[in-house]
Amino acid sequence: MILPIVAYGSPILRKIALDITPDYEGLEKLLADMWETMYNSNGVGLAAPQINKSVRIFTMDSEQIFENDEDGDTDEYPDKPGFKGTFINPHIIALDGAPWKYNEGCLSIPRVREDILREESVTISYLDENFFAHTNIFNGITARVILHEYDHLEGKLFIDHIKPLKRTLIKRKLDDIAKGKIKVDYRMVFPK
């Protein structure tokens, strides 16, 4: 089922999400709904808080970034062909490499994009959809998507990484999103 995306200004986007246990009720359906919602919204990642669930889960698929690259922009990324997976109870172990800029956007903050600096690689421990434990190092665009989605679990948004002046310049756009004054091609739910 396609779920509505929680818009900027909703308190759940600022909460630290909680770990879950294997007996979390409705987990299989939740994951299926997250994948369907993410793809329906043309996203490359989706964190549970974005669908109004304050739990430590995100889905991501950086493979589609490489598959849809018509201009050769991804040739410089070391993580080709990307990664597709479910991350349950993820926890960052280490960040490495020089920060690099990339123009990020977010389904919860539609029509706003900003250049964001993030480290080149991330070492992260997580459980997959079958609750098998993994500790992996990801780099390139895959690391960036993971770090963006991980921020959601920590109550952070990509706009928190921009300078205060730039944030002031986009304040009106953010206020409009919080008030529901935006048109998008996917379902959204706005703060009350």
C-alpha positions as a Markdown table, in Angstrom:
| # | Residue | x | y | z |
|---|---|---|---|---|
| 1 | Met | 0.0 | 0.0 | 0.0 |
| 2 | Ile | 1.3 | 3.4 | -0.9 |
| 3 | Leu | 1.5 | 5.6 | 2.3 |
| 4 | Pro | 1.5 | 9.3 | 2.5 |
| 5 | Ile | 4.9 | 11.0 | 3.1 |
| 6 | Val | 5.2 | 13.1 | 6.2 |
| 7 | Ala | 5.9 | 16.8 | 5.4 |
| 8 | Tyr | 8.5 | 19.1 | 6.8 |
| 9 | Gly | 7.3 | 20.6 | 10.1 |
| 10 | Ser | 5.9 | 17.4 | 11.5 |
| 11 | Pro | 7.3 | 16.6 | 15.0 |
| 12 | Ile | 8.0 | 13.0 | 14.1 |
| 13 | Leu | 10.7 | 14.1 | 11.7 |
| 14 | Arg | 12.6 | 15.6 | 14.7 |
| 15 | Lys | 12.4 | 12.5 | 17.0 |
| 16 | Ile | 15.1 | 9.9 | 17.5 |
| 17 | Ala | 13.6 | 6.7 | 16.2 |
| 18 | Leu | 13.7 | 3.5 | 18.3 |
| 19 | Asp | 15.2 | 0.1 | 17.6 |
| 20 | Ile | 12.7 | -2.7 | 17.0 |
| 21 | Thr | 12.7 | -6.4 | 17.8 |
| 22 | Pro | 12.1 | -9.3 | 15.4 |
| 23 | Asp | 8.5 | -9.7 | 16.7 |
| 24 | Tyr | 7.6 | -6.1 | 15.7 |
| 25 | Glu | 4.0 | -6.4 | 14.6 |
| 26 | Gly | 3.4 | -6.0 | 10.9 |
| 27 | Leu | 7.0 | -5.7 | 9.9 |
| 28 | Glu | 6.8 | -7.6 | 6.6 |
| 29 | Lys | 3.8 | -5.4 | 5.5 |
| 30 | Leu | 5.5 | -2.2 | 6.7 |
| 31 | Leu | 8.6 | -3.0 | 4.6 |
| 32 | Ala | 6.6 | -3.9 | 1.5 |
| 33 | Asp | 4.6 | -0.6 | 2.0 |
| 34 | Met | 7.9 | 1.4 | 2.4 |
| 35 | Trp | 9.3 | 0.0 | -0.9 |
| 36 | Glu | 6.1 | 0.7 | -2.7 |
| 37 | Thr | 5.8 | 4.2 | -1.3 |
| 38 | Met | 9.5 | 5.0 | -2.0 |
| 39 | Tyr | 9.3 | 3.9 | -5.7 |
| 40 | Asn | 5.9 | 5.6 | -6.2 |
| 41 | Ser | 7.4 | 8.8 | -4.9 |
| 42 | Asn | 10.4 | 8.5 | -7.2 |
| 43 | Gly | 12.7 | 8.3 | -4.1 |
| 44 | Val | 16.0 | 6.5 | -3.7 |
| 45 | Gly | 15.5 | 6.2 | 0.0 |
| 46 | Leu | 12.8 | 6.2 | 2.6 |
| 47 | Ala | 13.0 | 6.3 | 6.4 |
| 48 | Ala | 10.2 | 5.0 | 8.6 |
| 49 | Pro | 9.7 | 8.5 | 10.3 |
| 50 | Gln | 8.8 | 9.8 | 6.8 |
| 51 | Ile | 5.7 | 7.5 | 6.9 |
| 52 | Asn | 4.9 | 8.4 | 10.5 |
| 53 | Lys | 6.6 | 5.5 | 12.2 |
| 54 | Ser | 9.3 | 6.4 | 14.8 |
| 55 | Val | 11.3 | 3.2 | 14.3 |
| 56 | Arg | 14.9 | 2.6 | 13.1 |
| 57 | Ile | 14.2 | 1.3 | 9.6 |
| 58 | Phe | 15.0 | 2.7 | 6.1 |
| 59 | Thr | 15.0 | 1.3 | 2.6 |
| 60 | Met | 17.3 | 2.5 | -0.1 |
| 61 | Asp | 18.1 | 1.8 | -3.7 |
| 62 | Ser | 21.1 | 3.6 | -5.2 |
| 63 | Glu | 21.2 | 1.1 | -8.1 |
| 64 | Gln | 18.5 | 3.2 | -9.8 |
| 65 | Ile | 20.8 | 6.3 | -9.7 |
| 66 | Phe | 23.3 | 4.4 | -11.9 |
| 67 | Glu | 20.6 | 2.8 | -14.1 |
| 68 | Asn | 19.0 | 6.2 | -14.8 |
| 69 | Asp | 22.2 | 8.1 | -15.5 |
| 70 | Glu | 22.0 | 9.2 | -19.1 |
| 71 | Asp | 24.8 | 11.9 | -18.9 |
| 72 | Gly | 27.6 | 9.8 | -17.4 |
| 73 | Asp | 27.4 | 11.8 | -14.1 |
| 74 | Thr | 27.9 | 8.7 | -12.1 |
| 75 | Asp | 31.1 | 7.5 | -13.8 |
| 76 | Glu | 33.1 | 9.1 | -11.0 |
| 77 | Tyr | 31.3 | 7.3 | -8.2 |
| 78 | Pro | 33.3 | 4.3 | -6.8 |
| 79 | Asp | 30.2 | 2.3 | -5.8 |
| 80 | Lys | 28.8 | 1.3 | -9.2 |
| 81 | Pro | 26.4 | -0.5 | -9.6 |
| 82 | Gly | 24.9 | 0.8 | -6.3 |
| 83 | Phe | 23.1 | -1.1 | -3.6 |
| 84 | Lys | 19.5 | -1.9 | -2.8 |
| 85 | Gly | 18.6 | -2.9 | 0.7 |
| 86 | Thr | 16.6 | -2.7 | 3.9 |
| 87 | Phe | 18.3 | -1.3 | 7.1 |
| 88 | Ile | 16.8 | -2.2 | 10.4 |
| 89 | Asn | 18.3 | -0.8 | 13.7 |
| 90 | Pro | 21.2 | 0.7 | 11.8 |
| 91 | His | 24.0 | 2.3 | 13.8 |
| 92 | Ile | 27.0 | 4.1 | 12.3 |
| 93 | Ile | 30.4 | 2.8 | 13.4 |
| 94 | Ala | 32.6 | 5.2 | 11.5 |
| 95 | Leu | 32.7 | 8.0 | 8.9 |
| 96 | Asp | 35.8 | 8.2 | 6.7 |
| 97 | Gly | 37.1 | 10.2 | 3.7 |
| 98 | Ala | 37.0 | 13.8 | 2.7 |
| 99 | Pro | 33.5 | 15.5 | 2.7 |
| 100 | Trp | 32.2 | 16.0 | -0.8 |
| 101 | Lys | 29.3 | 18.1 | -2.2 |
| 102 | Tyr | 26.2 | 16.7 | -3.7 |
| 103 | Asn | 22.8 | 18.4 | -4.5 |
| 104 | Glu | 20.4 | 16.6 | -2.2 |
| 105 | Gly | 16.6 | 16.6 | -2.0 |
| 106 | Cys | 14.1 | 14.9 | 0.3 |
| 107 | Leu | 10.6 | 13.5 | -0.2 |
| 108 | Ser | 9.5 | 15.3 | 3.1 |
| 109 | Ile | 10.9 | 18.6 | 1.8 |
| 110 | Pro | 9.7 | 18.7 | -1.9 |
| 111 | Arg | 11.0 | 21.1 | -4.4 |
| 112 | Val | 14.0 | 22.1 | -2.2 |
| 113 | Arg | 17.5 | 21.0 | -3.2 |
| 114 | Glu | 20.8 | 22.1 | -1.7 |
| 115 | Asp | 24.5 | 21.2 | -2.0 |
| 116 | Ile | 25.3 | 19.1 | 1.1 |
| 117 | Leu | 28.8 | 18.0 | 2.3 |
| 118 | Arg | 29.0 | 14.4 | 3.5 |
| 119 | Glu | 31.9 | 12.0 | 4.1 |
| 120 | Glu | 33.0 | 9.6 | 1.3 |
| 121 | Ser | 32.3 | 6.4 | 3.2 |
| 122 | Val | 30.3 | 5.0 | 6.2 |
| 123 | Thr | 30.8 | 1.9 | 8.2 |
| 124 | Ile | 27.4 | 0.8 | 9.5 |
| 125 | Ser | 26.0 | -2.1 | 11.4 |
| 126 | Tyr | 22.4 | -3.1 | 10.7 |
| 127 | Leu | 19.9 | -5.9 | 10.3 |
| 128 | Asp | 18.4 | -6.9 | 7.0 |
| 129 | Glu | 14.7 | -7.8 | 6.5 |
| 130 | Asn | 15.3 | -11.3 | 7.8 |
| 131 | Phe | 17.1 | -9.9 | 10.9 |
| 132 | Phe | 20.5 | -11.1 | 9.8 |
| 133 | Ala | 23.2 | -8.9 | 11.1 |
| 134 | His | 25.6 | -7.1 | 8.8 |
| 135 | Thr | 28.5 | -4.6 | 9.2 |
| 136 | Asn | 29.5 | -3.1 | 5.9 |
| 137 | Ile | 31.5 | -0.2 | 4.5 |
| 138 | Phe | 29.6 | 1.8 | 1.8 |
| 139 | Asn | 31.1 | 4.6 | -0.2 |
| 140 | Gly | 30.1 | 7.0 | -3.0 |
| 141 | Ile | 26.5 | 7.9 | -3.7 |
| 142 | Thr | 25.4 | 4.8 | -1.8 |
| 143 | Ala | 27.1 | 6.1 | 1.4 |
| 144 | Arg | 25.4 | 9.5 | 0.8 |
| 145 | Val | 21.9 | 7.9 | 0.5 |
| 146 | Ile | 22.5 | 5.9 | 3.6 |
| 147 | Leu | 23.7 | 9.0 | 5.6 |
| 148 | His | 20.7 | 11.0 | 4.4 |
| 149 | Glu | 18.3 | 8.3 | 5.5 |
| 150 | Tyr | 20.2 | 7.6 | 8.7 |
| 151 | Asp | 19.8 | 11.3 | 9.6 |
| 152 | His | 16.0 | 10.8 | 9.5 |
| 153 | Leu | 16.4 | 8.2 | 12.3 |
| 154 | Glu | 18.3 | 10.7 | 14.4 |
| 155 | Gly | 15.7 | 13.4 | 14.0 |
| 156 | Lys | 17.8 | 15.4 | 11.5 |
| 157 | Leu | 17.0 | 16.7 | 8.0 |
| 158 | Phe | 19.4 | 17.4 | 5.1 |
| 159 | Ile | 18.7 | 21.2 | 5.5 |
| 160 | Asp | 20.3 | 21.0 | 9.0 |
| 161 | His | 23.7 | 20.6 | 7.1 |
| 162 | Ile | 23.4 | 24.0 | 5.3 |
| 163 | Lys | 24.7 | 27.3 | 6.6 |
| 164 | Pro | 22.2 | 29.6 | 8.6 |
| 165 | Leu | 22.1 | 32.2 | 5.9 |
| 166 | Lys | 21.1 | 29.7 | 3.2 |
| 167 | Arg | 18.5 | 28.3 | 5.6 |
| 168 | Thr | 17.1 | 31.8 | 6.0 |
| 169 | Leu | 16.8 | 32.2 | 2.3 |
| 170 | Ile | 14.7 | 29.0 | 2.0 |
| 171 | Lys | 12.6 | 29.7 | 5.1 |
| 172 | Arg | 9.6 | 30.8 | 3.1 |
| 173 | Lys | 9.6 | 27.6 | 1.0 |
| 174 | Leu | 9.9 | 25.5 | 4.2 |
| 175 | Asp | 7.0 | 27.4 | 5.8 |
| 176 | Asp | 4.9 | 26.8 | 2.6 |
| 177 | Ile | 5.6 | 23.1 | 2.8 |
| 178 | Ala | 4.7 | 22.9 | 6.5 |
| 179 | Lys | 1.4 | 24.7 | 5.7 |
| 180 | Gly | 0.6 | 22.3 | 2.8 |
| 181 | Lys | 1.1 | 25.0 | 0.2 |
| 182 | Ile | 2.8 | 22.7 | -2.3 |
| 183 | Lys | 1.8 | 20.4 | -5.1 |
| 184 | Val | 3.6 | 17.1 | -5.6 |
| 185 | Asp | 3.0 | 13.9 | -7.5 |
| 186 | Tyr | 2.7 | 11.7 | -4.4 |
| 187 | Arg | 0.5 | 11.7 | -1.3 |
| 188 | Met | 1.7 | 13.8 | 1.7 |
| 189 | Val | 0.4 | 14.5 | 5.2 |
| 190 | Phe | 1.1 | 17.9 | 6.6 |
| 191 | Pro | 1.5 | 19.1 | 10.3 |
| 192 | Lys | -1.7 | 20.2 | 12.0 |
